[in-house]
């Protein structure tokens, strides 16, 4: 496996923007409408998505502000300057666990959906292993290479996503959106919580901002990157409810893929559009899994400085892969995803937000 070296090791605002969006747009797109429809049994779920998205946009701004306070430094380097090395090590371990669970969940989830719609007779363990080997290969290479893959893949993903929404316009019924405004605050609160977990991933900014050639563009790029999933999620939910109804959406395992199944391409060019859709969508799941594994390697590399990136990648790989197969079925996998979401929210959002407050109170910055 030969390693390609880039002539530079920096990224620009556009590359960070695409990376934040791609990190979020993973498996969440395939399952979000079902989760929201279960929590908010009406078309009001779009309100929960919008509120959760705006909250996450605020957290994105906070994390980006923390990152630019320490230009060219990832979380593992600036955290010791804020709270001291011993506590920073503990926080880094929390971050590692969160991203390791994130990566394992993406790999297992991608394998489950691929088995459902593409490889019905192939064991899910084999699908996941082959997919993860490609992820390991990507994560073993230059870090900027992983980031730049988002520029290549994400536009195709968004175009196909928009195609699915537009080509379902003929099945959309406004009557399915009624009644509206009937959900109480408890159901809305559950819906907001569910939506928040689907937006996780933007916390990668506290690592990849260290690669920015113009750190001052970090905040703008990260917030715009966050807005892309917010818009797509909101429109997706409304279209899904309009096509299937809230009650039916709550019973579908992968509502977004079912939307793709409704499409009939003239001339029978694509008899199974959902297979084409998911094949394209695998690109963003791949990018998300590669970036989460890369961050795990980044954190582990601070403790094993003499080991190469490739060595660390292959050392971590078996544990991350096996963690994804601890859940025995889709119900346990869903519970695993919820667990990792709580861990990720604590380690990736609350902790960095608290660090920004401490850094401001102590007057600590990259130039201090």
C-alpha positions as MATLAB code, in Angstrom:
seq = 'XXXXXXXXXXXXXXXXXXXXXXXXXXXXXXXXXXXXXXXXXXXXXXXXXXXXXXXXXXXXXXXXXXXXXXXXXXXXXXXXXXXXXXXXXXXXXXXXXXXXXXXXXXXXXXXXXXXXXXXXXXXXXXXXXXXXXXXXXXXXXXXXXXXXXXXXXXXXXXXXXXXXXXXXXXXXXXXXXXXXXXXXXXXXXXXXXXXXXXXXXXXXXXXXXXXXXXXXXXXXXXXXXXXXXXXXXXXXXXXXXXXXXXXXXXXXXXXXXXXXXXXXXXXXXXXXXXXXXXXXXXXXXXXXXXXXXXXXXXXXXXXXXXXXXXXXXXXXXXXXXXXXXXXXXXXXXXXXXXXXXXXXXXXXXXXXXXXXXXXXXXXXXXXX';
ca = [
       0.000    0.000    0.000;
       1.858    3.050   -1.285;
       1.252    6.382    0.371;
       0.527    9.443   -1.748;
       2.011   12.641   -0.356;
       0.313   15.973   -0.981;
       2.467   18.984   -1.676;
       0.696   20.849    1.115;
      -0.889   19.873    4.407;
      -3.485   22.632    4.683;
      -7.137   23.034    3.757;
      -9.305   26.039    2.936;
     -12.713   27.150    4.128;
     -14.601   25.337    1.369;
     -12.945   22.037    2.253;
     -13.829   22.454    5.932;
     -17.394   23.420    4.990;
     -17.839   20.238    2.932;
     -16.211   18.141    5.651;
     -18.595   19.344    8.364;
     -21.615   18.715    6.109;
     -20.366   15.283    5.041;
     -19.609   14.269    8.619;
     -23.235   14.897    9.601;
     -24.896   13.492    6.472;
     -24.261    9.830    7.193;
     -26.732    7.238    8.380;
     -28.854    9.950    9.993;
     -30.449   10.860    6.663;
     -31.680    7.292    6.163;
     -33.373    6.989    9.568;
     -34.188   10.553   10.693;
     -37.803   10.737    9.400;
     -38.740    7.524   11.236;
     -37.236    8.717   14.533;
     -38.956   12.097   14.353;
     -42.298   10.599   13.253;
     -42.226    8.270   16.274;
     -41.424   11.117   18.664;
     -43.767   13.697   17.105;
     -46.745   11.844   15.544;
     -47.695   14.637   13.140;
     -46.115   16.856   10.509;
     -44.909   19.163   13.331;
     -41.649   17.215   13.409;
     -40.074   19.761   11.064;
     -40.238   22.275   13.929;
     -38.208   19.916   16.137;
     -35.641   19.482   13.353;
     -35.374   23.244   12.854;
     -34.943   23.974   16.587;
     -32.368   21.188   16.981;
     -30.520   22.381   13.882;
     -30.354   25.962   15.137;
     -29.068   24.730   18.530;
     -26.388   22.693   16.788;
     -25.514   25.676   14.627;
     -24.959   27.647   17.831;
     -22.736   24.871   19.224;
     -20.854   24.790   15.903;
     -20.158   28.493   16.292;
     -18.916   27.899   19.862;
     -16.601   25.042   18.861;
     -15.258   27.000   15.882;
     -14.557   29.962   18.177;
     -12.601   27.633   20.468;
     -10.644   26.256   17.516;
      -9.603   29.642   16.124;
      -8.512   30.729   19.592;
      -5.664   28.245   19.097;
      -4.726   28.452   15.386;
      -3.020   25.416   13.815;
      -3.603   23.343   16.960;
      -5.997   20.378   17.283;
      -7.938   19.660   20.466;
      -5.224   17.356   21.836;
      -2.685   20.203   21.738;
      -4.680   23.153   23.059;
      -6.670   21.322   25.766;
      -3.581   20.937   28.040;
      -3.021   24.680   27.828;
      -6.503   25.308   29.191;
      -6.945   22.680   31.932;
      -3.518   21.084   32.344;
      -2.153   17.866   30.867;
      -3.654   15.244   33.270;
      -7.235   16.435   32.790;
      -6.659   17.037   29.078;
      -5.631   13.376   28.696;
      -8.920   12.284   30.299;
     -10.899   14.576   28.000;
      -8.998   13.279   24.963;
      -9.854    9.706   25.960;
     -13.529   10.685   26.138;
     -13.221   12.153   22.657;
     -11.524    8.974   21.422;
     -14.309    6.760   22.797;
     -16.976    8.958   21.207;
     -15.402    8.891   17.749;
     -14.546    5.178   17.970;
     -18.205    4.427   18.710;
     -19.221    6.807   15.912;
     -16.978    4.995   13.413;
     -18.125    1.523   14.452;
     -21.780    2.563   14.244;
     -21.326    3.975   10.736;
     -19.611    0.797    9.522;
     -22.224   -1.535   11.015;
     -25.105    0.650    9.836;
     -23.746    0.857    6.291;
     -23.404   -2.938    6.249;
     -26.978   -3.443    7.463;
     -28.488   -1.156    4.818;
     -26.265   -2.636    2.083;
     -27.470   -6.125    2.995;
     -31.084   -4.954    2.954;
     -30.991   -3.343   -0.487;
     -27.860   -4.537   -2.338;
     -26.293   -7.781   -1.068;
     -29.196   -9.754    0.351;
     -27.346  -13.090    0.565;
     -24.000  -11.807    1.858;
     -23.375  -11.980    5.635;
     -23.503   -8.542    7.213;
     -20.135   -9.196    8.894;
     -18.460   -9.694    5.512;
     -20.036   -6.539    4.050;
     -18.928   -4.521    7.072;
     -15.382   -5.923    6.947;
     -14.896   -5.128    3.263;
     -16.312   -1.637    3.735;
     -14.131   -1.041    6.807;
     -10.970   -2.195    5.012;
     -11.523    0.569    2.452;
     -12.117    3.039    5.288;
      -8.837    1.953    6.937;
      -7.002    2.406    3.650;
      -8.318    5.975    3.369;
      -7.591    6.843    7.005;
      -4.029    5.516    6.705;
      -3.181    8.100    4.069;
      -2.611   11.865    4.273;
      -5.147   13.695    6.415;
      -5.797   16.395    3.820;
      -6.612   13.648    1.323;
      -9.541   12.475    3.442;
     -10.832   16.028    3.743;
     -10.565   16.639    0.003;
     -12.555   13.525   -0.797;
     -15.560   15.444    0.506;
     -15.165   17.953   -2.339;
     -15.331   15.060   -4.790;
     -18.164   12.992   -3.286;
     -20.564   15.362   -1.535;
     -21.806   17.242   -4.643;
     -22.880   13.926   -6.224;
     -24.619   12.917   -3.006;
     -26.552   16.185   -2.755;
     -27.588   16.057   -6.443;
     -28.966   12.517   -6.060;
     -30.656   13.512   -2.795;
     -32.405   16.442   -4.492;
     -33.388   14.126   -7.372;
     -35.142   11.810   -4.909;
     -37.088   14.714   -3.408;
     -38.047   16.276   -6.756;
     -39.028   12.966   -8.395;
     -41.389   12.245   -5.495;
     -43.307   15.485   -6.090;
     -46.027   13.578   -7.942;
     -46.683   11.392   -4.877;
     -46.743   14.314   -2.429;
     -50.128   15.040   -0.818;
     -50.620   18.163    1.287;
     -53.440   16.418    3.134;
     -50.849   14.150    4.744;
     -49.416   17.202    6.555;
     -52.698   17.759    8.404;
     -53.443   18.250   11.234;
     -50.597   20.624   12.037;
     -49.708   22.388   15.278;
     -51.191   19.677   17.509;
     -48.043   18.350   19.222;
     -47.529   19.160   22.897;
     -44.226   20.381   24.312;
     -43.276   16.965   25.734;
     -43.440   15.257   22.341;
     -41.698   18.210   20.768;
     -38.918   17.932   23.355;
     -38.369   14.264   22.505;
     -38.341   15.209   18.830;
     -35.712   17.891   19.434;
     -33.549   15.400   21.341;
     -33.837   12.847   18.518;
     -32.993   15.507   15.938;
     -29.969   16.702   17.917;
     -28.416   13.259   17.688;
     -28.848   13.239   13.900;
     -26.813   16.462   13.654;
     -23.800   15.125   15.571;
     -20.496   15.158   13.739;
     -19.818   18.890   13.506;
     -17.500   18.583   16.541;
     -14.817   17.433   14.100;
     -14.157   21.160   13.647;
     -11.975   21.230   16.802;
      -9.572   18.923   14.977;
      -9.749   19.810   11.287;
      -9.633   23.550   11.976;
      -5.958   22.939   12.803;
      -5.377   22.318    9.065;
      -6.902   25.634    7.957;
      -4.599   27.867    5.918;
      -6.741   30.848    6.973;
      -7.981   30.162   10.527;
     -10.198   33.254   10.504;
     -12.474   31.516    7.930;
     -13.159   28.612   10.285;
     -16.312   29.970   11.949;
     -18.019   30.951    8.696;
     -17.147   27.659    6.979;
     -18.266   25.518    9.915;
     -21.614   27.303   10.353;
     -22.426   27.178    6.618;
     -21.432   23.516    6.584;
     -23.871   22.931    9.433;
     -26.663   24.694    7.539;
     -26.563   22.199    4.654;
     -27.790   19.206    6.723;
     -30.319   21.487    8.457;
     -31.952   22.416    5.146;
     -31.803   18.888    3.732;
     -33.170   17.272    6.896;
     -36.091   19.698    7.121;
     -37.115   19.302    3.478;
     -36.620   15.524    3.655;
     -38.953   15.168    6.620;
     -41.711   17.267    5.045;
     -41.514   15.339    1.755;
     -41.465   11.964    3.525;
     -44.560   12.815    5.571;
     -46.278   14.193    2.480;
     -45.644   10.957    0.587;
     -46.144    8.286    3.257;
     -47.975   10.103    6.140;
     -46.630   10.421    9.687;
     -48.107    7.112   10.839;
     -46.593    5.101    7.971;
     -43.222    6.859    8.226;
     -42.926    5.828   11.872;
     -43.131    2.166   10.800;
     -40.532    2.286    7.995;
     -37.000    1.175    8.875;
     -35.312    3.412    6.277;
     -37.881    5.973    5.043;
     -35.411    7.810    2.795;
     -34.553    4.644    0.892;
     -38.272    3.893    0.611;
     -38.697    7.299   -1.012;
     -36.143    6.242   -3.612;
     -38.111    3.009   -4.180;
     -41.173    5.055   -5.147;
     -39.339    6.514   -8.130;
     -39.957    5.081  -11.593;
     -37.374    6.192  -14.140;
     -38.838    6.544  -17.672;
     -37.652    3.826  -20.035;
     -36.753    1.508  -17.122;
     -33.171    2.809  -17.234;
     -32.946    2.145  -13.504;
     -35.348   -0.550  -12.350;
     -34.243   -0.217   -8.717;
     -33.505    3.451   -8.122;
     -33.109    2.814   -4.378;
     -30.030    0.662   -5.070;
     -28.524    3.486   -7.140;
     -29.428    6.000   -4.434;
     -27.845    3.981   -1.638;
     -24.738    3.237   -3.707;
     -24.213    6.982   -4.100;
     -25.099    7.579   -0.454;
     -22.370    5.129    0.579;
     -19.927    7.843   -0.483;
     -20.881   10.152    2.358;
     -21.093    7.265    4.859;
     -17.587    6.307    3.738;
     -16.328    9.869    4.209;
     -17.936   10.108    7.639;
     -16.482    6.765    8.768;
     -13.036    7.678    7.390;
     -12.977   11.024    9.207;
     -14.105    9.516   12.527;
     -11.405    6.834   12.251;
      -8.873    9.497   11.284;
      -9.687   11.504   14.422;
      -9.321    8.339   16.527;
      -5.868    7.840   14.966;
      -5.081   11.521   15.567;
      -5.895   11.223   19.278;
      -4.151    7.852   19.732;
      -1.124    9.218   17.894;
      -0.563   11.759   20.674;
       0.024    8.861   23.096;
       2.099    6.760   20.674;
       4.215    9.383   18.956;
       6.826    6.905   17.687;
       4.262    4.851   15.789;
       3.324    5.685   12.202;
      -0.224    6.605   11.275;
      -0.638    3.331    9.418;
       0.502    1.301   12.428;
      -1.936    3.083   14.727;
      -4.753    2.614   12.178;
      -4.282   -1.147   11.947;
      -3.882   -1.451   15.724;
      -7.201    0.307   16.366;
      -9.133   -1.282   13.504;
     -10.007   -4.684   15.088;
     -11.412   -3.074   18.244;
     -13.509   -0.540   16.331;
     -14.823   -3.184   13.927;
     -15.749   -5.622   16.695;
     -17.438   -2.853   18.719;
     -19.825   -2.303   15.824;
     -20.942   -5.943   15.981;
     -21.642   -6.073   19.704;
     -25.335   -5.286   18.971;
     -27.052   -8.530   17.937;
     -29.889   -6.999   15.919;
     -31.266   -3.689   14.627;
     -33.005   -2.960   17.939;
     -29.734   -3.281   19.843;
     -27.948   -1.327   17.103;
     -30.432    1.509   17.576;
     -29.765    1.442   21.336;
     -26.015    1.451   20.632;
     -26.450    4.477   18.389;
     -28.353    6.289   21.116;
     -25.631    5.464   23.647;
     -22.865    6.763   21.409;
     -24.946    9.899   20.755;
     -25.036   10.693   24.482;
     -21.288   10.040   24.780;
     -20.580   12.152   21.704;
     -22.781   15.000   22.908;
     -20.968   15.053   26.245;
     -17.428   14.604   24.940;
     -17.663   16.485   21.667;
     -19.967   19.379   22.490;
     -20.383   20.064   26.202;
     -16.702   19.610   27.087;
     -15.318   21.885   24.316;
     -17.982   24.503   25.119;
     -16.877   24.458   28.754;
     -13.234   24.707   27.656;
     -14.021   27.882   25.704;
     -15.520   29.450   28.834;
     -12.474   28.446   30.916;
     -10.078   29.713   28.246;
     -11.815   33.084   28.189;
     -11.857   33.375   31.977;
      -8.180   32.461   32.244;
      -7.208   34.516   29.201;
      -5.566   31.510   27.522;
      -5.070   31.554   23.760;
      -2.702   30.252   21.107;
      -0.514   33.315   21.416;
      -0.381   33.260   25.219;
];
